[in-house]
Amino acid sequence: MTVTVAALSFVVDVALGSWLGVMAFFSFVGAPRAFAVFEDEGGRYVNDVFPRYYRLGVALGAVGFVAAVGLGLVVGFSGPVLVVVAAAALAVVLAGYSVGVLVPRMDAAGDDSFERFHALSVRLNGLMLLAVMVALIASHAV
């Protein structure tokens, strides 16, 4: 393994691993605890954090995606590299959609549509989580 391959692999792992950690913590600890502690006011906290959460995901995912493309340019776009690139791209697109489309729609709809938007948000978040996990697993097969 060359230094370039090792460095690019490290960047993929750090960027996508960090994103996975943020998603897992916020999904399974941060948001549920906010509602448990602050009840209805927890929604205000989560609504404030969501745009930052998704923008951080876009940034970390973009770094991982670019590093994976770089890795592909160095070692070739074999099966595992293509999986990393595609899964990272999918996760970035989902996070971008969430911050660019979903969050503004949630804000415009107000409290009346919370359940509908919350269900969509949970599904998109689950898909992002799965895509990042797939990318990380595939990155170790390169």
C-alpha positions in Angstrom: 0.0 0.0 0.0 1.4 3.4 -1.0 1.4 6.4 1.2 -1.2 8.1 -1.1 -3.6 5.1 -0.8 -3.1 5.0 3.0 -3.8 8.8 3.3 -6.9 8.7 1.1 -8.2 5.6 2.9 -7.6 7.4 6.2 -9.5 10.5 5.0 -12.4 8.3 3.8 -12.5 6.5 7.2 -12.3 9.7 9.3 -14.8 11.7 7.3 -17.4 8.9 7.0 -16.7 7.5 10.4 -17.2 10.9 12.0 -20.4 11.3 10.1 -21.6 7.9 11.2 -20.8 8.8 14.9 -22.7 12.1 14.7 -25.7 10.4 13.1 -25.8 7.6 15.6 -25.3 9.9 18.6 -27.9 12.5 17.5 -30.4 9.8 16.4 -30.2 7.5 19.4 -29.1 9.9 22.2 -29.3 13.6 21.4 -32.7 14.0 19.9 -34.5 11.5 22.2 -33.0 13.0 25.3 -34.0 16.5 24.2 -37.6 15.4 24.0 -37.4 13.5 27.3 -35.9 16.4 29.2 -37.5 19.4 27.5 -40.8 17.7 26.3 -42.5 20.0 23.8 -39.6 22.5 24.0 -37.3 19.7 22.8 -38.8 20.3 19.3 -37.4 23.8 19.3 -34.0 22.5 20.1 -34.1 19.8 17.5 -35.4 22.2 14.9 -32.5 24.5 15.6 -29.9 21.6 15.4 -31.3 19.9 12.3 -29.9 22.3 9.7 -26.5 22.2 11.3 -26.7 18.4 11.6 -27.5 18.0 7.9 -24.9 20.6 6.7 -22.2 18.9 8.8 -23.3 15.6 7.1 -23.0 17.2 3.6 -19.5 18.5 4.5 -18.2 15.2 6.0 -19.8 13.2 3.2 -18.3 15.4 0.5 -14.9 15.0 2.0 -15.3 11.2 2.1 -16.7 11.2 -1.4 -13.8 13.3 -2.8 -11.3 11.1 -1.0 -13.0 8.0 -2.4 -12.8 9.4 -5.9 -9.2 10.2 -5.4 -8.7 6.6 -4.2 -10.4 5.4 -7.3 -8.1 7.5 -9.5 -5.0 5.9 -7.8 -6.1 2.3 -7.5 -8.8 2.1 -10.1 -12.5 2.1 -9.8 -12.9 -1.5 -8.7 -16.1 -2.9 -7.1 -15.4 -1.7 -3.5 -14.3 1.7 -4.6 -17.4 2.2 -6.7 -19.5 1.1 -3.7 -17.8 3.7 -1.5 -18.2 6.5 -4.1 -21.9 5.6 -4.8 -22.9 5.1 -1.2 -21.1 8.3 -0.1 -22.7 10.2 -3.0 -26.2 8.9 -2.0 -25.8 9.9 1.6 -24.6 13.4 0.6 -27.6 13.8 -1.8 -30.0 12.7 1.0 -28.4 15.1 3.5 -28.5 17.9 0.9 -32.1 17.2 0.2 -32.9 17.2 3.9 -31.3 20.6 4.6 -32.3 22.2 1.3 -35.8 21.0 0.8 -37.1 19.1 3.9 -36.1 21.5 6.6 -37.6 24.6 4.8 -40.8 22.7 4.2 -40.9 21.7 7.9 -40.4 25.3 8.9 -43.1 26.5 6.6 -45.6 23.9 7.7 -45.3 24.6 11.4 -46.4 22.2 14.1 -49.4 20.9 12.2 -47.4 18.6 10.0 -44.8 17.5 12.5 -45.7 13.8 12.4 -45.6 13.6 8.6 -42.3 15.4 8.3 -40.8 13.6 11.3 -41.6 10.2 9.7 -39.9 11.3 6.4 -37.0 12.7 8.3 -36.5 9.4 10.2 -36.6 7.4 6.9 -34.1 9.7 5.2 -31.8 9.7 8.2 -32.0 5.9 8.3 -31.1 5.7 4.6 -28.1 8.1 5.2 -27.0 6.0 8.2 -27.2 2.8 6.1 -25.4 4.4 3.1 -22.5 5.6 5.3 -22.2 2.2 6.9 -22.1 0.5 3.5 -19.4 3.0 2.3 -17.3 2.4 5.4 -17.5 -1.4 5.1 -16.7 -1.2 1.4 -13.8 1.1 2.1 -12.1 -1.7 4.0 -12.3 -4.0 1.0 -10.2 -1.7 -1.2 
